[in-house]
Amino acid sequence: MVKTKGLYHLHLHVADLDRSLRFYTQVFGMKELFRDGPSMVFLQTPGSNDLLTLNGDADQARKAGVSAGVDHFGFDLAEGQGLEDAIAEVEKHGGKLLRRSGPTGRQYAYLHDPDGYTIEL
């Protein structure tokens, strides 16, 4: 068994780096940590150890939104954050609601980011 501290980061190819940077900072409050060259930005949710890399390399833009077998990734909503408000915020910034849970049981929603990656809330 390989011992780890947990999942380290997620790396996404994006078609428009500025658009994706706005989406993840404005919708999820992620903060830019640093850049690696002109086309790669590393983001982190304040108070967490997660890391999201946005790769806007024009040579890789065709890969944006292509899942290659990965179905989705999820954000765990903070206590007090309503699902309806979260969905509205995602849609306001260019995301799209795909489907949501029924009225009973655990509440969740699946949405697309501007590149078409599926996010679960």
Summary of the structure (lengths in Angstrom):
residues: 121
radius of gyration: 14.8
end to end distance: 30.1
largest distance: 46.9
contacts: 300
relative contact order: 0.20
helix: 23%
strand: 26%
